[in-house]
Amino acid sequence: MAMLLWAFATMLAEGASAKNSGQEKALERASQRGALLYAYDQAAWHGTDDMLAKLTDPSNTIGGYIVDGPATNPRLIFFDKAGRKAVYVAAFRANRLVEGRVLGAAENVALSELDRRMLLALASARAAILTDSSVRACSSKPFNTVVLPPDSVDGAISVYFLTPQTSGKAIPFGGHYEVDVDASGKAGSIRHFTNSCLDMPTQPQLPSGAKPEVMFITHSLDPVPTEIHVFNSLVLGKRVLVGIPSTNTIWPIQGALIGEPVPLSKKP
């Protein structure tokens, strides 16, 4: 609580610091990817519930799923065990399911080339994660996986392995990883977003009648906030303040919007 009060006092007392071009690009990437991670994760969650309610014997029918499209209206596709055609499709708008249907036998909807690339990328990235001793499981539950389409035709496909939130009392800021898979299907190095597991309480002890409105966290692996901070702000529906010790700054995040950095005073 003292750190939060200090952060607020500093933000009120000092002006915003300038961002360089490298930071601008990194922040734009973090904002866009964080919003896409959230949209795809929500689509997978709500779409799975709808699919299970509509499809008979899914365990013997479904081979997996993929989400594609923009963050504003993603599409979820559950495909058959052979990975050749769609079995169920769902459309979303503003993170809400607007249509979900099981495809009939006559609707032989084949997966696109991009969908197949994303599926192969997921398999390649998963193999890399499973064989890397530096990857630490921060939950007894399996990772949530999100596959993001490439920025260009021959660009890399990014696969995220996210530690799931298993309780409303805490949200994981640690235990998240990214693996980029190139056009040939080769997985690159594993990006760690933190050095350890990190569950942040969502219901801290506060004075009677007070409600948590903001969450403060420090981040030491990057000079600016990442897509994980954006993603978690969207999950929380609250403001997240990210302190960067290397630059002595605080970055305010509200959903997909990353605000101007504020320099921390060196005074205690």
C-alpha positions as a Markdown table, in Angstrom:
| # | Residue | x | y | z |
|---|---|---|---|---|
| 1 | Met | 0.0 | 0.0 | 0.0 |
| 2 | Ala | 2.9 | 2.4 | 0.8 |
| 3 | Met | 4.4 | 1.7 | -2.6 |
| 4 | Leu | 1.1 | 2.4 | -4.3 |
| 5 | Leu | 0.7 | 5.7 | -2.5 |
| 6 | Trp | 4.2 | 6.7 | -3.3 |
| 7 | Ala | 3.6 | 5.8 | -7.0 |
| 8 | Phe | 0.4 | 8.0 | -7.1 |
| 9 | Ala | 2.2 | 10.9 | -5.4 |
| 10 | Thr | 5.0 | 10.7 | -7.9 |
| 11 | Met | 2.7 | 10.6 | -10.8 |
| 12 | Leu | 0.9 | 13.7 | -9.6 |
| 13 | Ala | 4.2 | 15.5 | -8.8 |
| 14 | Glu | 6.2 | 14.9 | -12.0 |
| 15 | Gly | 5.6 | 15.1 | -15.7 |
| 16 | Ala | 5.8 | 12.3 | -18.2 |
| 17 | Ser | 9.1 | 11.3 | -19.7 |
| 18 | Ala | 9.7 | 11.0 | -23.4 |
| 19 | Lys | 9.7 | 7.7 | -25.3 |
| 20 | Asn | 12.2 | 6.8 | -28.0 |
| 21 | Ser | 11.4 | 5.2 | -31.4 |
| 22 | Gly | 12.4 | 1.8 | -30.2 |
| 23 | Gln | 10.1 | 2.0 | -27.2 |
| 24 | Glu | 7.3 | 3.2 | -29.4 |
| 25 | Lys | 7.5 | 0.1 | -31.6 |
| 26 | Ala | 7.8 | -2.2 | -28.6 |
| 27 | Leu | 4.8 | -0.6 | -26.9 |
| 28 | Glu | 2.7 | -0.7 | -30.1 |
| 29 | Arg | 3.5 | -4.4 | -30.4 |
| 30 | Ala | 2.7 | -5.0 | -26.7 |
| 31 | Ser | -0.6 | -3.2 | -27.0 |
| 32 | Gln | -1.7 | -5.0 | -30.2 |
| 33 | Arg | -0.6 | -8.5 | -29.0 |
| 34 | Gly | -2.0 | -8.1 | -25.5 |
| 35 | Ala | -5.4 | -7.3 | -27.0 |
| 36 | Leu | -5.2 | -10.2 | -29.4 |
| 37 | Leu | -4.1 | -12.6 | -26.7 |
| 38 | Tyr | -7.1 | -11.5 | -24.6 |
| 39 | Ala | -9.6 | -11.8 | -27.5 |
| 40 | Tyr | -8.3 | -15.2 | -28.6 |
| 41 | Asp | -8.3 | -16.5 | -25.0 |
| 42 | Gln | -11.8 | -15.3 | -24.4 |
| 43 | Ala | -13.0 | -16.9 | -27.7 |
| 44 | Ala | -11.4 | -20.2 | -26.8 |
| 45 | Trp | -13.0 | -20.1 | -23.4 |
| 46 | His | -16.6 | -19.2 | -24.3 |
| 47 | Gly | -16.5 | -21.0 | -27.6 |
| 48 | Thr | -15.4 | -24.3 | -25.9 |
| 49 | Asp | -18.4 | -24.0 | -23.5 |
| 50 | Asp | -20.8 | -23.5 | -26.5 |
| 51 | Met | -19.2 | -26.3 | -28.5 |
| 52 | Leu | -19.5 | -28.8 | -25.6 |
| 53 | Ala | -23.2 | -27.9 | -25.2 |
| 54 | Lys | -23.9 | -28.5 | -28.9 |
| 55 | Leu | -21.7 | -31.3 | -30.1 |
| 56 | Thr | -22.4 | -34.9 | -29.4 |
| 57 | Asp | -19.4 | -37.0 | -28.2 |
| 58 | Pro | -16.7 | -34.3 | -28.7 |
| 59 | Ser | -13.9 | -36.4 | -27.2 |
| 60 | Asn | -14.1 | -38.8 | -30.2 |
| 61 | Thr | -14.7 | -36.0 | -32.7 |
| 62 | Ile | -12.5 | -33.0 | -31.9 |
| 63 | Gly | -8.8 | -32.9 | -32.5 |
| 64 | Gly | -8.1 | -29.4 | -31.4 |
| 65 | Tyr | -8.9 | -25.7 | -32.2 |
| 66 | Ile | -7.5 | -22.6 | -33.7 |
| 67 | Val | -8.5 | -18.9 | -33.4 |
| 68 | Asp | -7.9 | -16.4 | -36.1 |
| 69 | Gly | -9.0 | -13.0 | -37.2 |
| 70 | Pro | -8.7 | -9.5 | -35.6 |
| 71 | Ala | -9.2 | -8.8 | -31.9 |
| 72 | Thr | -12.5 | -7.0 | -32.6 |
| 73 | Asn | -14.1 | -10.1 | -34.1 |
| 74 | Pro | -12.1 | -13.3 | -33.9 |
| 75 | Arg | -13.2 | -16.7 | -35.2 |
| 76 | Leu | -12.9 | -20.0 | -33.4 |
| 77 | Ile | -12.6 | -23.3 | -35.3 |
| 78 | Phe | -12.7 | -26.7 | -33.8 |
| 79 | Phe | -11.3 | -29.3 | -36.3 |
| 80 | Asp | -11.5 | -33.0 | -36.6 |
| 81 | Lys | -8.9 | -35.5 | -35.3 |
| 82 | Ala | -7.3 | -35.7 | -38.7 |
| 83 | Gly | -6.7 | -31.9 | -38.7 |
| 84 | Arg | -8.3 | -31.6 | -42.1 |
| 85 | Lys | -11.7 | -30.0 | -41.7 |
| 86 | Ala | -13.7 | -27.8 | -39.4 |
| 87 | Val | -16.3 | -29.4 | -37.1 |
| 88 | Tyr | -17.5 | -26.3 | -35.2 |
| 89 | Val | -17.1 | -22.6 | -35.9 |
| 90 | Ala | -17.9 | -19.6 | -33.7 |
| 91 | Ala | -17.9 | -15.9 | -34.3 |
| 92 | Phe | -17.2 | -13.2 | -31.7 |
| 93 | Arg | -17.7 | -9.5 | -31.4 |
| 94 | Ala | -16.4 | -7.4 | -28.6 |
| 95 | Asn | -15.4 | -10.6 | -26.8 |
| 96 | Arg | -18.9 | -11.9 | -26.9 |
| 97 | Leu | -20.2 | -15.0 | -28.8 |
| 98 | Val | -22.5 | -13.9 | -31.6 |
| 99 | Glu | -22.8 | -17.2 | -33.4 |
| 100 | Gly | -21.7 | -20.8 | -32.8 |
| 101 | Arg | -22.7 | -23.8 | -34.8 |
| 102 | Val | -21.8 | -27.4 | -35.4 |
| 103 | Leu | -21.1 | -28.0 | -39.1 |
| 104 | Gly | -23.2 | -30.6 | -40.9 |
| 105 | Ala | -21.7 | -33.6 | -42.6 |
| 106 | Ala | -22.3 | -32.1 | -46.0 |
| 107 | Glu | -20.4 | -28.9 | -45.0 |
| 108 | Asn | -16.9 | -30.1 | -45.8 |
| 109 | Val | -15.1 | -26.9 | -44.6 |
| 110 | Ala | -11.4 | -27.5 | -45.1 |
| 111 | Leu | -8.9 | -25.6 | -42.9 |
| 112 | Ser | -7.0 | -22.9 | -44.7 |
| 113 | Glu | -3.3 | -23.0 | -45.4 |
| 114 | Leu | -2.7 | -20.4 | -42.6 |
| 115 | Asp | -4.8 | -22.5 | -40.1 |
| 116 | Arg | -2.7 | -25.6 | -40.9 |
| 117 | Arg | 0.5 | -23.5 | -40.5 |
| 118 | Met | -0.7 | -22.3 | -37.1 |
| 119 | Leu | -1.4 | -25.9 | -36.0 |
| 120 | Leu | 2.0 | -27.1 | -37.1 |
| 121 | Ala | 3.5 | -24.1 | -35.3 |
| 122 | Leu | 1.7 | -25.0 | -32.1 |
| 123 | Ala | 3.0 | -28.6 | -32.3 |
| 124 | Ser | 6.6 | -27.3 | -32.9 |
| 125 | Ala | 6.4 | -24.8 | -30.1 |
| 126 | Arg | 5.0 | -27.3 | -27.6 |
| 127 | Ala | 7.8 | -29.7 | -28.4 |
| 128 | Ala | 10.3 | -26.9 | -27.6 |
| 129 | Ile | 8.5 | -26.1 | -24.3 |
| 130 | Leu | 8.4 | -29.7 | -23.2 |
| 131 | Thr | 12.1 | -30.2 | -23.7 |
| 132 | Asp | 13.4 | -27.0 | -22.2 |
| 133 | Ser | 14.4 | -27.4 | -18.6 |
| 134 | Ser | 14.2 | -23.6 | -18.0 |
| 135 | Val | 10.4 | -23.7 | -18.5 |
| 136 | Arg | 8.7 | -23.8 | -15.1 |
| 137 | Ala | 5.1 | -24.9 | -14.6 |
| 138 | Cys | 3.5 | -22.5 | -12.2 |
| 139 | Ser | 0.2 | -24.3 | -11.9 |
| 140 | Ser | -1.0 | -27.9 | -11.7 |
| 141 | Lys | -3.3 | -27.0 | -14.6 |
| 142 | Pro | -1.9 | -27.2 | -18.2 |
| 143 | Phe | -0.9 | -24.1 | -20.0 |
| 144 | Asn | -3.5 | -22.2 | -22.0 |
| 145 | Thr | -2.1 | -21.9 | -25.5 |
| 146 | Val | -2.7 | -19.0 | -27.9 |
| 147 | Val | -1.4 | -19.0 | -31.4 |
| 148 | Leu | -1.1 | -15.6 | -33.2 |
| 149 | Pro | -1.0 | -15.4 | -37.0 |
| 150 | Pro | 2.1 | -13.9 | -38.7 |
| 151 | Asp | 2.4 | -10.3 | -39.5 |
| 152 | Ser | 3.4 | -11.2 | -43.1 |
| 153 | Val | 3.0 | -14.1 | -45.4 |
| 154 | Asp | 6.4 | -15.5 | -44.6 |
| 155 | Gly | 6.5 | -14.1 | -41.0 |
| 156 | Ala | 6.9 | -16.1 | -37.8 |
| 157 | Ile | 3.9 | -17.5 | -36.0 |
| 158 | Ser | 4.0 | -16.7 | -32.3 |
| 159 | Val | 2.8 | -19.3 | -29.8 |
| 160 | Tyr | 2.1 | -18.3 | -26.2 |
| 161 | Phe | 1.9 | -20.6 | -23.3 |
| 162 | Leu | 0.0 | -18.9 | -20.5 |
| 163 | Thr | -0.3 | -20.1 | -16.9 |
| 164 | Pro | -4.1 | -20.2 | -16.3 |
| 165 | Gln | -5.8 | -18.2 | -13.6 |
| 166 | Thr | -7.3 | -20.9 | -11.3 |
| 167 | Ser | -8.7 | -18.6 | -8.6 |
| 168 | Gly | -10.5 | -15.3 | -8.5 |
| 169 | Lys | -8.2 | -14.3 | -5.6 |
| 170 | Ala | -5.0 | -14.1 | -7.6 |
| 171 | Ile | -3.9 | -13.6 | -11.2 |
| 172 | Pro | -0.6 | -15.0 | -12.6 |
| 173 | Phe | 1.9 | -12.5 | -13.9 |
| 174 | Gly | 4.6 | -15.1 | -14.0 |
| 175 | Gly | 4.8 | -18.5 | -15.8 |
| 176 | His | 4.1 | -17.2 | -19.3 |
| 177 | Tyr | 6.2 | -18.0 | -22.4 |
| 178 | Glu | 6.4 | -17.2 | -26.1 |
| 179 | Val | 7.9 | -19.3 | -28.8 |
| 180 | Asp | 8.2 | -17.9 | -32.4 |
| 181 | Val | 8.0 | -20.5 | -35.2 |
| 182 | Asp | 9.5 | -19.6 | -38.6 |
| 183 | Ala | 7.9 | -20.3 | -42.0 |
| 184 | Ser | 9.8 | -23.6 | -42.2 |
| 185 | Gly | 8.2 | -24.8 | -38.9 |
| 186 | Lys | 11.3 | -24.4 | -36.8 |
| 187 | Ala | 10.8 | -23.2 | -33.2 |
| 188 | Gly | 13.1 | -20.4 | -32.0 |
| 189 | Ser | 14.3 | -19.6 | -28.5 |
| 190 | Ile | 11.8 | -19.4 | -25.7 |
| 191 | Arg | 11.0 | -16.0 | -24.3 |
| 192 | His | 10.4 | -15.8 | -20.6 |
| 193 | Phe | 8.3 | -12.9 | -19.4 |
| 194 | Thr | 9.4 | -13.3 | -15.8 |
| 195 | Asn | 12.2 | -15.2 | -13.9 |
| 196 | Ser | 9.8 | -16.9 | -11.6 |
| 197 | Cys | 6.2 | -17.7 | -10.8 |
| 198 | Leu | 4.3 | -14.6 | -9.7 |
| 199 | Asp | 0.7 | -14.6 | -8.5 |
| 200 | Met | -0.6 | -11.2 | -7.7 |
| 201 | Pro | -3.6 | -11.0 | -5.2 |
| 202 | Thr | -6.7 | -9.5 | -6.7 |
| 203 | Gln | -8.4 | -9.0 | -3.3 |
| 204 | Pro | -5.8 | -7.4 | -1.0 |
| 205 | Gln | -6.6 | -6.4 | 2.5 |
| 206 | Leu | -7.9 | -2.8 | 2.4 |
| 207 | Pro | -9.8 | -0.5 | 4.8 |
| 208 | Ser | -13.4 | -1.3 | 5.3 |
| 209 | Gly | -15.4 | -0.2 | 2.2 |
| 210 | Ala | -12.4 | 0.3 | 0.0 |
| 211 | Lys | -12.1 | -1.5 | -3.3 |
| 212 | Pro | -8.9 | -2.2 | -5.3 |
| 213 | Glu | -8.8 | 0.0 | -8.3 |
| 214 | Val | -5.2 | -0.5 | -9.5 |
| 215 | Met | -2.5 | -3.1 | -9.4 |
| 216 | Phe | 1.2 | -2.3 | -9.1 |
| 217 | Ile | 4.0 | -4.6 | -10.3 |
| 218 | Thr | 7.7 | -4.3 | -11.1 |
| 219 | His | 9.2 | -5.8 | -14.3 |
| 220 | Ser | 13.0 | -6.2 | -14.8 |
| 221 | Leu | 13.4 | -8.2 | -18.1 |
| 222 | Asp | 12.3 | -5.4 | -20.5 |
| 223 | Pro | 12.7 | -1.6 | -20.7 |
| 224 | Val | 8.9 | -1.2 | -21.3 |
| 225 | Pro | 5.7 | -3.2 | -20.4 |
| 226 | Thr | 4.9 | -6.3 | -22.4 |
| 227 | Glu | 1.8 | -7.9 | -23.9 |
| 228 | Ile | 1.4 | -9.9 | -20.7 |
| 229 | His | 0.8 | -6.7 | -18.7 |
| 230 | Val | -1.8 | -5.6 | -21.3 |
| 231 | Phe | -3.4 | -9.0 | -21.3 |
| 232 | Asn | -3.7 | -9.0 | -17.5 |
| 233 | Ser | -5.1 | -5.5 | -17.4 |
| 234 | Leu | -7.8 | -6.7 | -19.7 |
| 235 | Val | -8.5 | -9.8 | -17.7 |
| 236 | Leu | -8.7 | -7.7 | -14.5 |
| 237 | Gly | -10.7 | -4.9 | -16.0 |
| 238 | Lys | -8.5 | -2.6 | -13.9 |
| 239 | Arg | -5.5 | -0.3 | -14.3 |
| 240 | Val | -2.1 | -1.9 | -14.0 |
| 241 | Leu | 1.0 | 0.2 | -13.1 |
| 242 | Val | 4.3 | -1.4 | -14.3 |
| 243 | Gly | 7.5 | -0.2 | -12.6 |
| 244 | Ile | 10.7 | -0.6 | -14.6 |
| 245 | Pro | 13.7 | -0.5 | -12.2 |
| 246 | Ser | 16.2 | -0.1 | -15.0 |
| 247 | Thr | 14.8 | 3.2 | -16.2 |
| 248 | Asn | 13.2 | 4.2 | -12.9 |
| 249 | Thr | 9.8 | 4.7 | -14.5 |
| 250 | Ile | 6.2 | 3.7 | -14.0 |
| 251 | Trp | 4.0 | 2.9 | -17.0 |
| 252 | Pro | 0.2 | 3.1 | -16.5 |
| 253 | Ile | -1.9 | 0.5 | -18.5 |
| 254 | Gln | -5.6 | 0.5 | -18.9 |
| 255 | Gly | -6.8 | -2.4 | -21.0 |
| 256 | Ala | -4.9 | -2.2 | -24.3 |
| 257 | Leu | -3.9 | 1.5 | -23.8 |
| 258 | Ile | -0.4 | 2.0 | -22.5 |
| 259 | Gly | 0.0 | 5.5 | -21.1 |
| 260 | Glu | 3.0 | 7.8 | -20.9 |
| 261 | Pro | 5.9 | 6.8 | -18.7 |
| 262 | Val | 6.3 | 8.7 | -15.4 |
| 263 | Pro | 9.8 | 9.0 | -13.8 |
| 264 | Leu | 10.0 | 7.9 | -10.3 |
| 265 | Ser | 11.4 | 10.3 | -7.7 |
| 266 | Lys | 14.5 | 9.1 | -6.0 |
| 267 | Lys | 13.2 | 10.4 | -2.7 |
| 268 | Pro | 12.0 | 7.7 | -0.3 |
